[in-house]
Amino acid sequence: MSASPQSRLATILPVYHVSYRYPHHARRSGHDRLSEFIGEPLVLSPVMRVVGNTLLRLPAIAAARRSGNTAYSRNDFIMELQAGLHMLRHRRSIYHVLYGEKSYRYLGHMVGRNGNALIATFHQPPEVFPEHVANPAPLRRLTAAVAVAGNQVEMLEQYVGKGRVFVAPHGVDTDFFVPAATPKADGPMRLLCVGHHLRDFDMLATVMGEVLKNRRDAEFTLICFKRFVGEMHWGERVRWIRRLTDAEYVRHLQEADLLVLPLRTSTAVTVVLESMACGLPVVTTRGGIADYLDENSGVMVNVDDAPAMISAVLDLLSDDAGRARMGEAARRRALRFSWPGVAREMQAVYERVAEGLNGSGA
């Protein structure tokens, strides 16, 4: 799914995205997909790329080390510098950092210059936010912040200010992530766990052990590029896949019976949205993901409640009709978070930010 030039949403003011592409994301995943439907991504110029790798390499490394953001790199500094130069050449525009924890640190000093606004979307839940942003002071310079789940709002308001935090969901490509065209073939009950960020692998081990003991026809597939997952001794009916193509990834989602995802905490979770879009029921833990997953499309248990997750998995494995209904509901729910709809929600946020600029007379 990608918007045509004619169907891209218009904005009151020009909108430019300071973006980043995580290498482990599928090509059709990632919050940077927003730029295909609204706004315009800023691209690092060839000159800035060369300068960033030569004259500015050491200063950029030093700036990254001082940033206080765990994931902030010299490349992020160079991208912010590129965005700052762009802001000097443009007036009354909105600049949107799509991954605030990763890509934003210094650009706030440009807020208000030429009447430009700066907003950032944040993805980390409150419980781990300080691990990613040790120095939250730059957040106070933002014009506004965007949360992808409601459990972030109170935290972000402490840094950005009341009335300056908006909620706009993460999107999913519901044209690429689709249910299988044909019914699942007979065979073992296939359970998936995908990713590593905020996953509770201790709880996963407990859940897998009990499920495999009670269901001799069950098998787990763990999709994660982190080597430590493959080094764990999970058992003979547990398979580890470190890397796979986008087509293979979708096939695993389509052929699975359940996504089993113990989490320590959450906001939006990409694999949950993609599983739902493929019609795959989800069993996970409560958190910000409750903004996306409801009781019809999955089961949420309390954090650390392995017995409840085990019970939910075993119950669903024994209820073919219930799983089918849940899968259909999951697909319908996922359609609410398709990228065109998410872009319309961001369009409303941009309008609110533009109204603020008009009211300030900037």
C-alpha positions in Angstrom: 0.0 0.0 0.0 1.4 3.3 -1.0 -0.5 6.5 -1.8 -0.5 7.9 -5.3 0.5 11.6 -5.7 -3.1 12.4 -6.2 -4.3 10.6 -3.1 -1.7 12.0 -0.7 -3.4 14.1 2.0 -3.0 17.9 1.9 -1.9 19.9 4.9 -2.6 23.5 5.9 1.2 24.2 6.2 4.0 22.3 4.5 5.1 19.3 6.6 8.5 17.7 6.5 9.5 14.5 8.1 12.8 13.8 9.9 12.7 10.1 9.4 14.7 6.9 10.1 14.5 3.4 8.7 15.2 0.6 11.2 17.1 -2.2 9.4 15.2 -5.0 11.1 11.8 -3.8 9.9 10.1 -5.4 7.0 10.1 -3.1 4.0 6.3 -2.6 4.4 6.7 -1.9 8.2 7.9 1.0 10.2 6.5 4.4 11.2 8.4 6.0 8.3 5.7 4.7 6.0 3.6 7.7 7.1 5.6 9.8 4.6 4.0 7.9 1.8 0.6 9.2 2.7 1.2 12.7 4.1 4.1 15.1 4.5 7.4 15.0 2.7 10.5 13.2 4.0 13.8 15.1 4.3 16.6 13.4 2.5 20.2 13.8 3.4 21.9 15.7 0.5 25.0 14.2 -1.1 27.1 17.1 0.1 25.9 16.7 3.7 26.5 12.9 3.5 30.2 13.5 2.5 30.7 16.3 5.0 29.1 14.1 7.7 31.5 11.3 7.0 34.6 13.5 6.9 34.8 17.0 8.4 31.9 16.5 10.8 32.5 12.9 11.7 34.3 13.5 15.0 32.1 16.4 16.2 29.0 14.4 15.3 30.3 11.4 17.4 30.9 13.8 20.3 27.5 15.3 20.0 25.9 11.9 19.9 27.7 10.8 23.1 26.5 14.0 24.9 22.9 13.6 23.7 21.6 11.5 26.5 19.6 9.4 24.1 20.7 5.8 24.0 20.0 5.2 20.3 21.0 8.7 19.1 24.0 8.4 16.7 26.3 10.6 14.7 24.0 10.0 11.7 21.1 11.3 13.6 23.1 14.5 14.4 23.9 14.9 10.7 20.2 14.5 9.9 19.2 17.1 12.5 21.8 19.4 11.0 20.3 18.9 7.6 16.9 19.6 9.0 18.1 22.8 10.7 19.5 24.1 7.4 16.2 23.3 5.8 14.4 25.3 8.5 16.6 28.3 7.7 15.4 28.2 4.1 11.7 27.7 4.8 9.0 29.6 6.6 5.9 28.6 8.5 6.3 24.8 8.1 5.9 21.9 10.4 8.8 19.6 11.0 7.9 16.1 12.3 10.6 13.8 13.9 9.0 10.4 13.4 11.1 8.6 16.0 11.6 11.1 18.8 13.7 8.8 21.1 16.0 7.9 18.3 16.4 11.0 16.1 15.7 14.1 18.2 18.1 15.9 20.4 19.3 19.3 19.2 16.8 20.5 16.6 14.6 22.1 19.2 16.9 25.2 19.2 15.4 26.0 15.8 11.8 26.1 17.0 10.1 29.5 16.2 12.8 30.4 13.6 11.0 31.6 10.5 7.7 30.7 12.2 8.5 27.0 11.9 7.1 24.3 14.3 8.7 21.1 15.5 6.9 18.0 16.7 8.1 14.5 17.5 6.4 11.1 17.8 7.5 8.9 20.7 7.1 5.2 20.8 8.5 4.0 24.2 6.2 3.3 27.2 6.7 5.3 30.4 8.3 2.4 32.2 11.4 2.4 29.9 11.4 5.9 28.5 14.2 7.1 30.8 16.4 4.3 29.5 16.1 5.8 26.0 16.0 9.5 26.9 18.2 10.1 29.9 18.0 13.9 29.3 14.4 14.9 28.7 15.2 18.7 28.7 15.1 19.0 24.9 11.5 17.8 24.9 10.5 21.2 26.4 11.5 22.9 23.3 9.1 21.0 21.1 6.0 22.7 19.8 4.1 19.4 20.5 4.6 15.7 21.0 2.7 12.8 19.5 2.0 9.6 21.4 1.2 6.3 19.7 -0.8 5.1 22.8 -2.7 6.7 25.6 -0.5 5.4 28.3 2.3 7.8 27.2 0.3 11.0 27.5 0.7 11.8 31.1 4.4 11.2 31.0 4.9 13.3 27.8 2.9 16.2 29.3 5.3 16.4 32.2 8.1 17.2 29.7 6.3 19.0 26.8 3.4 20.7 28.7 -0.4 20.2 29.1 -2.4 20.5 25.9 0.7 19.9 23.8 0.5 16.1 23.5 -1.6 14.5 20.9 -2.4 10.8 20.3 -2.2 9.3 16.7 -1.8 5.6 16.2 0.8 3.6 14.5 -0.3 2.2 11.1 -0.2 -1.1 9.4 -0.2 -2.0 5.7 -3.4 -3.9 5.4 -2.9 -4.4 1.6 0.4 -6.3 2.2 -0.4 -8.0 5.5 -3.6 -10.0 4.6 -5.1 -13.3 5.6 -4.1 -16.4 3.7 -6.0 -16.9 0.4 -6.6 -20.6 1.2 -7.5 -22.4 4.5 -4.6 -23.6 6.7 -3.5 -27.1 5.8 -3.7 -29.8 8.4 -0.7 -30.2 10.6 0.7 -29.1 14.0 -0.7 -26.2 15.9 1.7 -23.4 15.0 2.5 -20.7 17.6 4.6 -17.6 16.8 6.6 -15.2 18.9 8.3 -12.4 17.0 10.8 -9.7 18.0 12.9 -8.9 21.1 12.1 -5.4 22.3 10.3 -5.5 25.6 9.6 -9.2 25.2 9.5 -11.2 28.4 11.6 -14.3 27.5 11.4 -15.7 31.0 7.7 -15.7 30.8 7.8 -17.1 27.3 9.9 -20.0 28.4 7.4 -20.9 31.1 4.4 -20.6 28.7 6.1 -22.6 26.0 7.1 -25.4 28.4 3.5 -25.8 29.7 1.9 -25.5 26.3 4.2 -28.0 24.7 3.7 -30.4 27.6 -0.1 -30.3 27.3 -0.3 -30.2 23.5 1.8 -32.7 21.7 0.6 -31.3 18.4 1.9 -27.8 19.2 5.2 -26.2 18.0 6.7 -22.7 18.4 8.6 -20.6 16.0 10.6 -17.7 17.3 11.4 -15.0 14.8 14.2 -12.7 16.2 17.5 -11.5 14.9 19.1 -11.4 18.3 21.6 -14.3 18.6 20.9 -14.9 22.3 17.4 -16.3 21.4 19.0 -19.0 19.3 21.5 -19.9 22.1 18.7 -20.7 24.6 17.7 -24.3 24.9 14.0 -24.2 24.1 13.3 -27.8 23.1 12.9 -29.9 20.0 9.5 -28.4 19.0 10.8 -24.9 19.1 12.4 -23.4 16.0 14.5 -20.2 15.8 14.5 -18.1 12.7 17.0 -15.2 12.7 16.3 -13.6 9.3 13.7 -14.0 6.6 12.3 -12.2 3.6 9.1 -10.1 3.8 7.2 -12.7 1.8 8.4 -15.4 4.2 7.4 -13.3 7.2 3.9 -12.8 5.9 3.6 -16.5 5.2 4.5 -17.3 8.8 1.8 -15.0 10.1 -0.7 -16.4 7.7 0.0 -20.0 8.5 0.2 -19.6 12.3 -2.6 -20.4 14.7 -1.7 -17.9 17.4 0.7 -15.1 18.1 2.0 -15.6 21.7 3.7 -12.4 22.9 4.6 -11.9 26.5 5.6 -8.3 27.0 7.0 -6.3 29.9 5.1 -3.2 28.8 4.0 -1.8 25.5 2.6 1.1 23.4 2.0 0.2 19.7 3.6 -3.2 18.8 4.2 -3.6 15.1 3.9 -7.4 15.0 0.6 -7.3 16.8 -0.8 -5.0 14.2 0.6 -7.1 11.3 -0.7 -10.3 12.9 -4.1 -8.8 13.3 -4.1 -7.7 9.6 -3.3 -11.3 8.6 -6.2 -12.6 10.7 -4.0 -14.1 13.4 -5.4 -14.1 16.9 -3.1 -12.6 19.5 -2.3 -13.6 23.1 -0.3 -10.9 24.9 0.1 -8.8 28.0 -1.8 -5.7 28.9 -0.3 -2.2 28.3 -0.6 0.5 25.7 -1.3 -2.3 23.1 -4.9 -2.2 24.6 -5.4 0.9 22.3 -5.1 -1.5 19.3 -6.2 -4.9 20.5 -9.6 -5.6 21.9 -11.2 -8.6 23.6 -12.7 -9.8 20.3 -9.4 -9.9 18.4 -7.1 -11.2 21.1 -6.5 -12.0 24.8 -4.6 -9.8 27.1 -3.4 -11.0 30.5 -1.6 -9.1 33.3 2.1 -8.6 33.1 4.0 -11.6 34.7 0.8 -13.7 34.8 2.2 -16.8 33.1 -0.6 -19.1 34.3 -3.2 -16.8 32.7 -1.4 -16.8 29.4 -0.9 -20.6 29.5 -4.7 -21.0 30.1 -5.6 -18.6 27.3 -3.3 -20.3 24.8 -4.6 -23.8 25.7 -8.2 -22.7 25.6 -7.8 -21.1 22.1 -5.9 -24.1 20.8 -8.9 -26.3 21.8 -11.4 -24.0 20.2 -11.1 -24.0 16.4 -14.3 -22.0 15.9 -13.4 -19.5 18.5 -9.9 -18.9 16.9 -11.5 -18.5 13.5 -14.0 -15.8 14.9 -11.1 -14.1 16.7 -9.0 -14.1 13.6 -11.8 -12.5 11.6 -12.3 -9.9 14.3 -8.6 -9.2 14.3 -8.6 -8.4 10.6 -11.6 -6.1 11.0 -9.9 -4.3 13.9 -6.6 -3.9 12.0 -8.4 -2.1 9.1 -9.0 0.7 11.6 -5.2 1.3 11.6 -4.5 1.1 7.9 -2.1 3.8 6.8 -4.6 6.1 5.0 -6.7 6.3 8.2 -3.7 6.9 10.3 -2.6 9.7 7.9 -6.0 11.3 8.3 -5.5 11.3 12.1 -2.0 12.9 11.6 -3.6 15.4 9.3 -5.8 16.5 12.2 -2.8 16.8 14.5 -1.0 19.0 11.9 -4.1 21.2 11.7 -4.1 21.7 15.5 -0.4 22.6 15.4 -1.0 25.0 12.5 -3.8 26.6 14.5 -1.4 27.1 17.4 1.0 28.9 15.1 -1.7 31.1 13.8 -2.8 32.0 17.3 0.7 32.8 18.4 1.2 35.1 15.4 4.4 33.3 14.5 
